[in-house]
């Protein structure tokens, strides 16, 4: 089902038949049905939403809103949750930071994240804490890349106002036990935001079952277009939040003295949103719904496990992130070679990987390394891709001896 067979649905591999694409943690490629859906919208359906009463505008508005229900089903959410369209995970987290947390923080309060967070799930909380004189605290990460749950429980206090945690680390591949972490936080009455940027594409989503307060993801990491993302939040929280962007289509009534805002989720979607992006996101979810998410997760996990085991056989390679529960992300170092040099060498062999700190500079500093070379897998990758990577890394080792 996966691998070479599904790769046929992705036009980019027809245009680049020699490409070994192992940078899926950065962005995934798009199946033809997603590309066609976006093209079809612009060619035959293009109109602005929620304003025009002519047929084209009405039909586009209906289609735009239907995707919300589609996203909710995809995430395992129910009527307790609302779906807000944003430009991506980063925008979703900034929305919660500005509209939910800012007004709740007082001097001396605390926000809790982990040491493995992407900058998008670190800097917004850091900035809000600085503005309010609050404290940003971190959950320690072990040398293998696992969170210290005992330390997590110990650091939670009556001053903790929010826990923000990544579901899957983009740098280490670690799958965090978010359901357990949410339960621990909720015992203290602390709401939890989960950064699902790395998990939404392959991992079974159960936002309601997890009792997650906020869940975020980006469309471009799950075979959809760039510039579209989602904040899925409990209505009880969203209804208490004021918007932090203002303009058209997010209001109920305006005069020169005051403004009454629209109900959720519209109050958080100022101006003309990425309508084509929403249409493309709906198509990407439709694409994913033809597969069993557990089978997807296992396929990607096994590719990562295979890559890690093969690379670890070389004395000159050090695997960074060896947690037992990992997804298909394999970060590594090659002795005597900088990660960027390794990636450049691999790139010349048509193997696309990512090198650097992966927007996790504090984590790299804690590990005492400048960064890593990262191979990240998806459902169109194969063991053949892994074998090509391994052969190329052997050539890198020989070259830099």
C-alpha positions in Angstrom: 0.0 0.0 0.0 2.8 2.5 0.9 6.2 3.1 -0.6 6.6 2.9 -4.4 2.9 2.3 -5.1 1.7 5.4 -3.3 4.6 7.4 -4.7 2.8 7.3 -8.1 0.2 9.7 -6.7 2.8 12.4 -6.1 3.7 14.3 -9.3 7.0 15.7 -8.0 8.6 12.2 -8.2 7.6 12.0 -11.8 9.5 15.2 -12.5 12.4 14.2 -10.3 12.6 10.4 -10.6 16.0 10.2 -8.9 15.0 12.2 -5.9 15.3 10.4 -2.5 13.2 12.8 -0.4 14.0 12.5 3.3 13.0 15.9 4.6 9.4 15.2 5.5 9.7 16.7 8.9 10.2 20.1 7.2 7.4 19.6 4.6 5.7 16.8 2.8 5.0 16.6 -1.0 1.5 16.9 -2.4 -0.6 14.2 -4.0 -2.1 15.1 -7.4 -5.6 15.2 -5.9 -4.6 18.1 -3.6 -2.9 20.0 -6.5 -6.0 19.4 -8.6 -8.3 20.6 -5.9 -6.5 23.9 -5.6 -6.3 24.3 -9.3 -10.0 23.5 -9.7 -10.9 26.1 -7.0 -9.0 28.9 -8.8 -10.3 27.9 -12.2 -14.0 27.2 -11.4 -14.9 28.3 -7.9 -12.9 31.3 -6.9 -14.9 33.8 -4.8 -14.6 35.4 -1.4 -16.4 33.8 1.5 -19.2 34.9 3.9 -20.0 38.1 2.0 -21.4 37.6 -1.4 -24.9 36.3 -2.0 -24.3 35.2 -5.5 -24.0 31.4 -6.2 -20.3 31.2 -6.6 -19.7 33.0 -3.2 -22.3 30.9 -1.4 -21.0 27.6 -2.7 -17.4 28.5 -1.8 -18.5 29.6 1.7 -20.3 26.2 2.2 -17.3 24.3 1.0 -15.0 26.3 3.2 -17.1 25.6 6.3 -17.5 21.9 5.5 -13.7 21.5 5.8 -14.0 22.5 9.5 -16.2 19.5 10.2 -13.9 17.4 8.2 -10.9 18.6 10.2 -12.8 18.0 13.5 -13.5 14.4 12.5 -9.9 13.9 11.4 -8.7 15.0 14.8 -11.2 13.0 16.8 -12.7 16.2 18.2 -16.5 16.6 18.9 -18.9 19.4 19.6 -16.9 20.5 22.6 -14.2 21.8 20.2 -14.0 24.5 17.6 -11.7 24.6 14.5 -9.9 27.9 13.8 -8.1 28.3 10.5 -4.6 29.9 10.8 -1.6 30.1 8.6 0.1 27.2 10.4 1.3 25.8 13.7 3.3 28.9 14.5 0.4 31.2 14.0 -1.9 28.9 16.1 0.5 28.9 19.0 0.9 32.7 18.8 -2.9 33.1 18.9 -3.1 31.1 22.1 -0.2 33.0 23.6 -1.7 36.4 22.8 -5.4 35.7 23.2 -5.5 33.1 25.9 -2.4 33.2 28.1 -1.4 36.9 28.1 -4.4 38.0 30.1 -4.1 35.1 32.6 -0.5 35.6 33.5 0.6 37.5 36.6 4.1 38.2 37.9 5.6 35.0 39.3 3.3 32.7 37.3 4.8 29.9 35.3 4.5 28.4 31.9 5.9 24.9 31.3 7.4 23.5 28.1 10.0 20.8 27.4 13.7 21.1 26.5 12.9 19.5 23.1 10.5 22.2 21.9 10.7 23.7 18.4 11.2 27.5 18.6 7.6 28.0 17.5 6.5 26.3 20.8 9.1 28.2 22.9 9.5 31.8 21.8 5.8 32.9 22.0 5.6 31.7 25.6 9.0 33.3 26.3 7.8 36.6 25.0 4.6 36.6 26.9 6.4 35.6 30.1 8.8 38.5 29.7 5.9 40.9 29.3 4.2 39.8 32.4 7.1 38.9 34.6 6.3 35.2 34.5 8.7 32.3 34.5 9.2 29.9 31.6 10.1 26.5 33.0 11.3 23.3 31.2 10.8 19.6 31.5 14.2 17.9 31.3 15.1 15.6 28.4 17.3 12.5 28.9 20.4 11.6 26.8 18.2 9.2 24.9 15.7 11.9 24.1 12.9 11.0 26.6 11.0 13.4 28.8 11.5 13.0 32.6 7.9 12.6 33.8 8.9 12.5 37.4 10.5 16.0 37.0 7.4 17.1 35.0 5.1 16.2 37.9 7.4 17.9 40.4 7.7 21.2 38.5 3.9 21.5 38.1 2.5 23.9 40.7 -0.4 26.2 41.5 1.5 28.9 39.7 1.5 26.9 36.4 -0.9 28.5 34.0 -0.2 26.4 30.9 1.7 23.3 29.7 2.8 23.5 26.0 4.3 20.3 24.7 5.2 18.8 21.4 3.6 15.5 20.5 6.6 14.3 18.4 10.0 16.0 18.5 11.1 17.3 15.1 14.7 16.9 16.1 14.8 13.6 18.0 11.7 11.8 16.7 10.6 11.0 20.2 6.8 10.4 20.6 5.8 11.9 23.9 3.2 10.4 26.2 0.8 13.3 25.8 -2.3 11.5 27.0 -0.6 10.8 30.4 0.9 14.3 30.5 -2.5 15.9 29.9 -4.0 13.9 32.8 -1.2 14.9 35.1 -1.7 18.6 34.2 -5.4 18.4 34.5 -5.2 17.0 38.1 -3.6 20.4 38.9 -6.2 22.3 36.8 -3.7 23.3 34.2 -4.7 23.5 30.5 -2.5 21.9 27.9 -1.5 22.8 24.4 -0.2 20.1 22.1 2.0 21.0 19.1 1.0 18.3 16.6 3.0 19.6 13.6 5.0 16.3 13.4 2.2 13.9 14.4 -0.9 15.0 12.4 0.2 13.4 9.2 0.9 9.8 10.4 -0.3 9.4 13.9 -3.9 8.5 14.9 -5.4 11.7 16.3 -7.7 11.5 19.4 -8.0 15.1 20.7 -11.3 14.4 22.6 -10.0 11.1 24.1 -6.8 12.8 25.2 -8.9 15.7 26.7 -6.5 18.1 25.0 -7.3 21.8 25.5 -5.5 23.1 22.4 -4.1 21.2 19.4 -2.2 22.7 16.5 -0.9 21.5 13.2 0.2 22.8 9.8 -1.3 21.7 6.5 2.0 21.5 4.6 3.3 18.7 6.8 0.3 16.5 6.0 0.4 16.6 2.2 -1.6 19.8 2.1 -0.6 23.3 0.9 1.6 25.8 2.7 0.1 28.8 4.5 -2.8 27.0 6.1 -3.0 25.5 9.6 -5.4 24.7 12.4 -6.0 25.6 16.0 -8.4 23.1 17.5 -9.5 24.3 20.9 -12.1 23.6 23.6 -15.0 26.0 23.1 -15.0 26.9 26.8 -11.5 28.4 26.4 -12.0 29.9 22.9 -15.2 31.7 24.0 -13.2 33.4 26.7 -10.5 34.6 24.3 -10.4 38.0 22.6 -9.0 38.2 19.1 -5.5 39.7 18.6 -5.9 40.5 14.9 -8.7 42.8 13.8 -10.4 43.7 10.5 -13.0 42.4 8.2 -15.2 39.3 8.6 -14.4 38.8 12.3 -17.0 41.3 13.6 -20.7 41.4 14.5 -21.2 45.1 14.7 -18.9 48.1 14.3 -19.3 51.9 15.0 -16.8 54.6 15.6 -16.9 54.1 19.3 -16.8 50.3 19.7 -16.8 46.9 18.0 -18.7 43.7 18.8 -16.8 40.6 17.6 -18.3 37.6 15.9 -18.7 34.3 17.6 -16.0 31.6 17.5 -14.3 30.6 15.3 -14.9 33.6 13.0 -13.6 36.1 15.5 -10.1 34.7 15.1 -10.1 34.8 11.3 -9.6 38.4 10.4 -9.6 39.5 6.7 -9.7 37.2 3.7 -8.2 33.9 4.8 -6.4 31.3 2.7 -9.5 30.0 1.1 -7.6 27.9 -1.5 -5.5 26.6 1.4 -8.5 25.4 3.2 -9.8 23.7 0.1 -6.4 22.0 -0.3 -6.3 21.0 3.3 -9.7 19.3 2.9 -8.4 17.4 0.0 -5.3 16.4 1.9 -7.4 15.0 4.7 -9.5 13.2 2.2 -6.3 11.6 0.8 -5.3 10.5 4.3 -8.7 9.1 5.2 -8.2 6.3 2.7 -5.5 4.8 4.9 -5.4 3.3 8.4 -3.5 5.7 10.6 -2.1 3.0 12.8 -0.7 1.3 9.7 0.7 4.6 8.5 2.3 5.3 11.9 3.8 1.8 12.0 5.2 2.0 8.4 6.9 5.3 9.0 8.2 4.2 12.4 9.7 1.0 10.9 11.5 3.0 8.2 13.0 5.2 10.9 14.0 2.2 13.0 15.6 0.5 10.0 17.6 3.7 9.1 18.7 4.1 12.7 19.9 0.5 13.0 21.8 0.6 9.7 23.5 3.9 10.4 24.4 2.8 13.9 26.4 -0.1 12.5 29.0 2.5 11.5 31.5 3.4 14.2 31.8 6.9 12.7 28.1 7.6 13.1 26.4 8.8 16.3 22.6 8.6 16.5 21.1 11.6 18.3 17.8 10.6 19.9 17.4 6.9 20.7 14.1 6.9 22.7 12.3 3.5 22.4 9.2 5.2 21.2 10.1 7.1 18.1 8.6 8.0 14.7 10.4 8.0 11.4 12.9 10.7 12.2 16.6 9.8 12.4 19.1 12.5 13.4 22.8 11.7 13.3 26.3 13.0 13.3 29.3 11.8 11.2 32.7 11.9 12.8 35.0 14.6 11.4 32.2 16.1 9.3 29.9 19.0 10.0 26.2 18.3 9.5 25.9 20.9 6.7 28.8 19.2 4.9 27.1 15.8 5.2 23.8 17.2 3.9 25.6 18.9 1.0 27.4 15.6 0.1 24.1 13.7 0.3 22.3 16.4 -1.8 24.8 15.9 -4.6 23.6 12.3 -4.6 19.9 13.5 -4.9 19.3 12.6 -1.3 17.4 15.4 0.4 18.0 15.7 4.1 18.0 18.6 6.6 21.0 19.8 8.5 21.3 22.3 11.4 19.7 22.9 14.7 16.2 22.2 13.3 14.7 25.3 15.1 15.7 23.6 18.5 18.8 25.6 19.4 18.4 25.2 23.2 18.1 21.5 22.8 21.3 21.4 20.7 23.1 23.5 23.3 22.0 21.1 26.0 23.3 18.2 23.9 26.6 20.0 23.3 26.4 19.7 19.5 26.1 22.3 16.7 23.2 20.5 15.1 22.5 17.2 13.3 21.9 15.8 9.9 18.3 14.6 9.9 16.5 12.1 7.7 12.7 12.0 8.1 10.4 9.5 6.4 6.9 9.4 5.1 4.6 6.9 3.5 6.1 7.3 0.0 9.6 6.4 1.2 11.0 2.8 1.0 13.7 0.6 2.4 15.5 1.3 -0.9 15.6 5.0 0.1 17.2 4.0 3.4 19.7 1.8 1.6 20.7 4.7 -0.7 21.1 6.9 2.4 23.3 4.4 4.1 25.5 3.9 1.0 25.9 7.6 0.7 26.8 8.1 4.3 29.5 5.5 3.9 30.9 7.5 1.1 30.8 10.6 3.3 32.8 8.8 6.0 35.4 7.7 3.4 35.6 11.3 2.0 36.2 13.0 5.3 38.7 10.5 6.7 
